[in-house]
Amino acid sequence: MKRYLLPGVLVVLALAYPLLVGDLPVYGRLGALVLLAAIGASAWNIVGGYAGQVSVGHAVFFGFGAYASVVVYTHLGWPPITGAPIGMVLSVALAAAIGVPTLRLSGHYFSMATIAVGELVRVLSSTSDFLGGAQGLGGPAMPRTVFDLSFISATPFYYIFLGVLTFLLGLTWMIERGRMGFYLRAIKDSERAARSLGVSAGRYKLYAYMLSGAFSALAGSLYLCMFGFVDPESGFGILISVKMVVMAALGGAGLLFGPLVGALILVPLEEFSNSLFGGQGAGFTFMIYGAIIVIIARFLPSGLLSLFNRRSTRHVD
């Protein structure tokens, strides 16, 4: 019973959070942002954490999801959320097209290739009239139906994001304990050794990349539904990719709840810096992320949760 006490308390707190901060809409919005960031970081964790393929261009999938949602509204008049499956399908196709050649690369060469693709797509989107150019596109100014997911309060978004994150973590948990999870960890530890044991490394890395891209696109669609606007920087900007990487690495890349722990720390920190420094907060955010990357590389290469796991292991021993 003691084993399930803490998880049970955390689940109750997660469900009751909007009720606990009901009179403080700022904190309600903060909770929704944490969950949205955790969705994106958990999607990245599938390929970056478990397979060890550090993509720094995942914003391209996030942007595909956001733009797919706003395009179906702008050009077809559909509810933005109906663009989510379109963005996910396009992201899977793009991941396959990118992954076949780039996943043959290793280490920082793969990371550099993903950055190049992401920046290329960002530049192309800023020159496309269909996508609104550099000014971007906006969703419905006023909710037409409930399917527009346009709410005054952040509480509905919080529960939607919580449901999506729960599903994603459940899927990741199943992968982690299945054959694919064992293969991905073997590839991460030593791809050459995994291949020698008969693991089709290229195929499973591609599967992870495609699945990761699909859920990153879903995070982009949910972002568009909440904020109602996207432009090349907020959709395809490299800072989006950096956030995913840093959140997962801070909490523990390759650990189920690592991205969520990272989001719980970094999102409030970013919101605080933005409110404190105003327009200069974005620059301060880059400084924070740079410092965190250095600290992780030097002192916490396995993330914060690894410290907890070590203590738990020692306690059991």
Backbone torsions as a table, in degrees:
resi	resn	phi	psi	omega
1	MET	NA	-38.7	179.8
2	LYS	-61.6	-31.8	-178.8
3	ARG	-63.2	-34.0	-176.2
4	TYR	-98.5	-1.3	-176.8
5	LEU	-66.9	-51.2	-178.5
6	LEU	-63.7	-47.5	176.0
7	PRO	-58.5	-38.2	179.1
8	GLY	-64.4	-41.9	177.9
9	VAL	-62.9	-41.9	-179.8
10	LEU	-64.6	-39.0	177.7
11	VAL	-63.9	-44.2	179.0
12	VAL	-61.8	-43.5	178.7
13	LEU	-63.2	-40.0	179.1
14	ALA	-63.4	-41.5	-179.8
15	LEU	-71.2	-33.8	-175.2
16	ALA	-91.8	-4.8	-174.0
17	TYR	-54.0	-48.8	179.7
18	PRO	-60.4	-32.4	178.7
19	LEU	-71.7	-34.4	-178.9
20	LEU	-71.0	-28.2	-178.6
21	VAL	-115.2	27.5	-174.3
22	GLY	-55.5	-35.8	-177.8
23	ASP	-89.0	2.9	-178.6
24	LEU	-124.5	84.5	-175.2
25	PRO	-60.7	-26.1	178.6
26	VAL	-60.9	-42.9	-179.1
27	TYR	-75.0	-28.4	174.1
28	GLY	-65.0	-43.1	176.8
29	ARG	-65.0	-38.7	179.3
30	LEU	-61.8	-41.3	178.1
31	GLY	-62.3	-41.5	178.0
32	ALA	-65.2	-38.6	179.0
33	LEU	-66.1	-38.3	177.8
34	VAL	-61.3	-45.6	-179.0
35	LEU	-66.5	-39.6	178.7
36	LEU	-63.5	-44.1	178.2
37	ALA	-64.2	-37.9	179.3
38	ALA	-65.5	-33.7	176.6
39	ILE	-63.2	-48.3	179.6
40	GLY	-62.6	-44.9	-179.0
41	ALA	-67.9	-36.4	178.0
42	SER	-68.2	-34.9	175.3
43	ALA	-64.1	-44.3	177.6
44	TRP	-62.9	-34.7	-175.7
45	ASN	-61.0	-27.0	-178.9
46	ILE	-61.5	-45.0	-178.9
47	VAL	-94.9	-36.3	-177.0
48	GLY	-82.4	-36.8	-177.3
49	GLY	-87.0	-49.7	-175.7
50	TYR	-82.0	-40.9	-178.3
51	ALA	-91.7	-13.3	178.3
52	GLY	74.7	17.7	178.8
53	GLN	-98.9	98.5	-170.9
54	VAL	-79.4	95.9	176.6
55	SER	-86.0	127.0	175.9
56	VAL	-112.1	21.1	178.3
57	GLY	-128.0	25.7	-177.7
58	HIS	-68.4	-12.7	176.5
59	ALA	-61.1	-23.3	-179.9
60	VAL	-63.7	-37.2	177.8
61	PHE	-74.8	-40.7	176.2
62	PHE	-57.2	-46.0	179.9
63	GLY	-66.1	-36.2	177.2
64	PHE	-59.7	-42.7	179.2
65	GLY	-66.0	-44.0	-179.5
66	ALA	-64.8	-46.1	-178.2
67	TYR	-70.3	-34.9	177.1
68	ALA	-60.5	-39.6	-179.5
69	SER	-69.2	-41.1	-177.7
70	VAL	-77.6	-28.8	179.8
71	VAL	-69.8	-41.1	-179.9
72	VAL	-65.3	-29.0	175.7
73	TYR	-75.7	-48.5	-174.7
74	THR	-65.4	-43.7	-172.4
75	HIS	-100.4	-19.3	-178.2
76	LEU	-120.5	-15.8	-179.4
77	GLY	78.0	14.1	-179.9
78	TRP	-82.8	160.1	172.4
79	PRO	-60.1	138.4	-176.5
80	PRO	-55.0	-34.6	-175.6
81	ILE	-65.6	-21.0	178.5
82	THR	-69.4	-15.1	176.0
83	GLY	-79.8	-11.7	-177.8
84	ALA	-59.7	-51.0	178.8
85	PRO	-63.7	-32.0	177.2
86	ILE	-65.0	-45.6	178.5
87	GLY	-62.8	-37.6	179.8
88	MET	-66.8	-42.5	179.0
89	VAL	-64.7	-44.5	178.6
90	LEU	-63.0	-37.1	179.8
91	SER	-68.4	-38.9	176.5
92	VAL	-62.3	-43.2	178.7
93	ALA	-64.3	-42.2	179.1
94	LEU	-65.9	-40.7	178.9
95	ALA	-61.5	-38.5	177.7
96	ALA	-66.2	-42.5	-179.1
97	ALA	-66.9	-39.2	179.6
98	ILE	-76.4	-41.5	-170.8
99	GLY	-68.6	-36.3	-177.2
100	VAL	-56.0	-48.4	177.9
101	PRO	-82.7	-38.3	-170.7
102	THR	-80.2	-29.4	-179.5
103	LEU	-70.9	-8.4	171.8
104	ARG	-74.5	-20.3	178.2
105	LEU	-79.6	162.0	-179.0
106	SER	-130.6	157.0	174.3
107	GLY	61.8	-138.3	-174.7
108	HIS	-71.1	-16.1	178.3
109	TYR	-66.4	-40.5	176.0
110	PHE	-64.8	-43.2	179.1
111	SER	-60.0	-43.1	179.6
112	MET	-64.7	-37.5	179.2
113	ALA	-65.1	-40.8	179.5
114	THR	-67.9	-35.4	175.8
115	ILE	-62.5	-44.1	-178.6
116	ALA	-61.5	-43.5	179.4
117	VAL	-64.5	-44.0	-179.9
118	GLY	-62.1	-43.3	179.8
119	GLU	-68.5	-36.3	177.3
120	LEU	-62.1	-45.4	179.3
121	VAL	-65.3	-38.5	178.8
122	ARG	-62.0	-43.9	179.6
123	VAL	-65.8	-42.8	179.6
124	LEU	-63.7	-38.7	-179.8
125	SER	-66.9	-31.9	-179.2
126	SER	-73.0	-13.8	179.3
127	THR	-108.1	4.4	-177.2
128	SER	-95.6	119.7	176.3
129	ASP	-67.5	-31.7	179.4
130	PHE	-61.6	-32.6	-179.7
131	LEU	-98.7	9.8	177.3
132	GLY	87.4	3.1	178.7
133	GLY	62.9	-149.7	-178.6
134	ALA	-69.5	-20.6	-178.7
135	GLN	-81.1	-19.6	178.0
136	GLY	79.0	-170.4	-178.2
137	LEU	-132.5	152.8	179.9
138	GLY	-118.1	152.7	177.4
139	GLY	-84.1	-165.9	-177.9
140	PRO	-63.2	129.9	179.3
141	ALA	-69.6	-33.9	178.0
142	MET	-128.9	141.0	179.5
143	PRO	-65.1	129.9	177.7
144	ARG	-92.6	-44.9	175.2
145	THR	-138.2	173.6	179.7
146	VAL	-65.1	-23.0	-178.3
147	PHE	-72.1	-13.9	174.9
148	ASP	-71.4	-15.0	179.6
149	LEU	51.6	44.5	178.3
150	SER	-109.6	103.7	-174.0
151	PHE	-120.8	146.5	176.0
152	ILE	-72.4	-41.7	-179.6
153	SER	-89.1	152.3	177.1
154	ALA	-83.5	-7.4	-175.9
155	THR	-61.1	-46.5	177.4
156	PRO	-59.8	-40.2	177.5
157	PHE	-62.8	-38.9	-179.8
158	TYR	-57.7	-47.6	-176.7
159	TYR	-73.1	-33.2	174.6
160	ILE	-63.2	-47.7	179.8
161	PHE	-64.3	-37.9	179.2
162	LEU	-63.2	-40.7	178.1
163	GLY	-64.9	-43.5	179.4
164	VAL	-64.8	-43.9	179.8
165	LEU	-63.5	-40.6	178.4
166	THR	-61.5	-43.5	178.0
167	PHE	-63.2	-44.4	-179.2
168	LEU	-63.9	-42.9	178.4
169	LEU	-66.3	-37.0	176.8
170	GLY	-64.4	-42.4	178.0
171	LEU	-64.2	-42.7	178.6
172	THR	-63.2	-39.2	178.3
173	TRP	-61.7	-41.0	178.3
174	MET	-66.1	-42.0	178.1
175	ILE	-64.5	-42.0	-177.8
176	GLU	-58.5	-36.5	-176.6
177	ARG	-97.9	1.5	178.7
178	GLY	-100.4	-174.7	-178.6
179	ARG	-60.7	-41.5	-178.7
180	MET	-61.5	-39.8	179.2
181	GLY	-63.1	-42.0	177.7
182	PHE	-64.0	-40.3	179.6
183	TYR	-65.0	-44.0	-178.1
184	LEU	-63.9	-41.3	178.7
185	ARG	-67.0	-35.6	177.1
186	ALA	-65.9	-40.3	177.9
187	ILE	-64.4	-40.8	179.3
188	LYS	-63.8	-42.0	-178.7
189	ASP	-68.5	-47.2	179.6
190	SER	-163.8	102.9	-178.0
191	GLU	-63.9	-37.0	-179.6
192	ARG	-64.2	-43.2	178.8
193	ALA	-65.9	-39.3	179.0
194	ALA	-62.7	-41.6	178.5
195	ARG	-64.2	-37.9	-179.3
196	SER	-65.4	-22.6	178.7
197	LEU	-92.9	5.6	175.7
198	GLY	96.5	6.7	179.3
199	VAL	-77.5	128.9	175.7
200	SER	-80.2	83.9	-171.3
201	ALA	-60.9	-45.2	-178.6
202	GLY	-59.8	-42.0	-177.8
203	ARG	-67.0	-44.0	-176.5
204	TYR	-73.8	-32.2	173.3
205	LYS	-64.3	-39.1	178.8
206	LEU	-67.2	-40.9	176.9
207	TYR	-58.6	-46.4	-179.0
208	ALA	-63.9	-40.1	-179.4
209	TYR	-65.3	-41.6	-179.8
210	MET	-68.1	-43.7	178.5
211	LEU	-64.0	-42.2	178.2
212	SER	-62.0	-43.0	178.6
213	GLY	-62.9	-37.9	-179.6
214	ALA	-62.7	-46.0	-178.0
215	PHE	-76.6	-25.6	172.3
216	SER	-65.7	-38.2	176.3
217	ALA	-65.2	-38.7	177.1
218	LEU	-62.5	-39.6	176.3
219	ALA	-61.4	-39.3	177.6
220	GLY	-64.1	-40.5	178.0
221	SER	-64.4	-41.1	178.1
222	LEU	-66.6	-36.0	175.7
223	TYR	-60.2	-46.4	-179.8
224	LEU	-62.2	-41.5	-179.6
225	CYS	-63.2	-35.5	-178.0
226	MET	-78.5	-44.9	-174.2
227	PHE	-93.5	-22.9	174.9
228	GLY	73.2	13.8	-178.6
229	PHE	-158.1	145.7	174.8
230	VAL	-148.9	140.3	173.1
231	ASP	-131.2	174.9	-176.4
232	PRO	-55.5	-35.3	-177.0
233	GLU	-75.5	-42.6	-179.4
234	SER	-77.4	-16.7	178.6
235	GLY	-97.2	-45.8	-173.7
236	PHE	-116.7	6.3	-177.5
237	GLY	-61.7	143.6	-176.0
238	ILE	-65.6	-23.0	179.1
239	LEU	-62.2	-30.5	177.7
240	ILE	-62.2	-45.7	178.2
241	SER	-64.1	-41.3	-179.5
242	VAL	-62.2	-40.9	178.3
243	LYS	-59.7	-45.2	179.7
244	MET	-59.1	-46.3	-177.3
245	VAL	-64.2	-47.6	-175.1
246	VAL	-67.8	-40.7	179.2
247	MET	-61.9	-45.5	179.6
248	ALA	-65.7	-42.1	-178.0
249	ALA	-68.3	-38.3	-179.1
250	LEU	-65.5	-46.4	179.6
251	GLY	-75.0	-38.1	-179.2
252	GLY	141.1	95.1	178.1
253	ALA	-66.3	134.3	-176.9
254	GLY	87.9	1.9	175.1
255	LEU	-110.3	143.7	-172.3
256	LEU	-58.0	-47.9	-175.7
257	PHE	-98.8	6.5	179.6
258	GLY	-57.1	-49.8	179.4
259	PRO	-60.7	-36.9	179.4
260	LEU	-65.4	-42.5	177.6
261	VAL	-62.0	-42.9	177.7
262	GLY	-62.0	-40.8	178.4
263	ALA	-65.6	-38.6	179.3
264	LEU	-61.9	-25.8	-179.9
265	ILE	-92.2	-48.0	-169.5
266	LEU	-79.4	-36.6	-178.2
267	VAL	-64.5	-50.2	175.4
268	PRO	-59.4	-36.6	178.9
269	LEU	-64.0	-41.8	178.4
270	GLU	-66.5	-43.8	179.6
271	GLU	-63.2	-38.1	178.6
272	PHE	-65.1	-43.7	-179.8
273	SER	-66.1	-37.5	178.6
274	ASN	-66.2	-40.2	179.4
275	SER	-72.4	-29.5	-177.7
276	LEU	-79.6	-40.4	-174.8
277	PHE	-106.9	-1.3	177.2
278	GLY	64.3	-129.8	-177.6
279	GLY	-64.0	-22.2	179.4
280	GLN	-85.4	-0.1	-177.7
281	GLY	-64.0	-32.0	-179.8
282	ALA	-62.4	-42.0	177.6
283	GLY	-64.3	-38.6	178.1
284	PHE	-66.8	-33.5	177.2
285	THR	-61.8	-41.7	177.1
286	PHE	-60.7	-39.9	178.8
287	MET	-63.7	-42.2	179.3
288	ILE	-62.3	-46.8	-178.9
289	TYR	-63.8	-39.3	177.6
290	GLY	-61.7	-44.0	179.1
291	ALA	-65.1	-39.8	180.0
292	ILE	-65.0	-40.1	178.5
293	ILE	-60.3	-42.9	179.4
294	VAL	-64.2	-43.8	-179.8
295	ILE	-64.1	-43.4	179.6
296	ILE	-62.4	-46.5	-178.0
297	ALA	-62.2	-34.3	-175.4
298	ARG	-88.8	-42.7	-170.5
299	PHE	-115.6	-27.9	-174.0
300	LEU	-131.1	60.8	-177.8
301	PRO	-63.1	-22.0	179.7
302	SER	-101.2	-0.8	177.0
303	GLY	90.7	169.1	-176.4
304	LEU	-65.5	-38.4	-177.7
305	LEU	-65.0	-24.8	178.5
306	SER	-64.4	-32.2	176.8
307	LEU	-65.0	-41.8	178.3
308	PHE	-64.7	-41.4	-179.8
309	ASN	-64.5	-37.8	178.8
310	ARG	-64.8	-43.3	179.9
311	ARG	-65.1	-38.5	179.4
312	SER	-64.2	-40.3	-180.0
313	THR	-65.2	-42.5	179.2
314	ARG	-64.3	-38.3	-179.5
315	HIS	-65.3	-40.1	178.8
316	VAL	-65.9	-41.1	178.3
317	ASP	-62.7	NA	NA
